[in-house]
Amino acid sequence: MNTELTPVTIYTDGACKGNPGVGGWGALLQSGDAVKEIWGGERNTTNNRMELRAVIESLALLKRPCHVTLYLDSEYVRKGITEWIHGWKAKGWKTASKQPVKNAELWRELDVLVHERGHQIEWRWVKGHAGIPGNERADELANRGVAELG
């Protein structure tokens, strides 16, 4: 680990009531003694979009390069950004079956945050709804994003 980079731990989650439907995203960010909680929502969205939005909004808050340990319960996001995105970009944002990549505008946004901001990111998948405190809090925040839309 590069000791010059500030260590940050992030837990993210997305929620959707109906898929598509009203959705929310939430994240818990921790660095030293500092803790920040963020959340939001969209009226006509999907769970995958909310999972992506949680990670995007979290990384966008970081003002300088950080060593990020990012916990998420979405294999779609984790595998998308660490494995699949390279092929999508090489194929002009098309899948292996030559279909347009779903949520491509969000993937492009995440790609910039991950690869052009100088962060070192460890992507850690965790089982959702398994009593992991940070993940449970991110889930609560995502549901707050849904609730605030009414």
C-alpha angles and dihedrals in degrees: 000000000000104000092205091068119084110243114237128179117204131185116191136183141169131208134192131187099210118358101266098024142090109338141184139193131203140181140187116207123191130183118166106312093339118103126182128183122198133178143162142158149212130218102224110029146110135250092249091054090051092049089053093045091053091056093042094051092046096051092042089062093061108099097193137021111293140181099245127195102194120193118196137159094215116099086182090066097036096049093037094058098036101038119005101043094071091060093042091054093045090052095048095261093310127129124238087268089055093250121136112267110255114241090012093159090057092045089052090051091049092046091059092048093048102040106028105041099067097245123149103217128192108197110211120185116210130185110257121236091015099122097264101150099218092046092046090052092049088051091052090050092049089052089049087057089055094045094051089060088059 
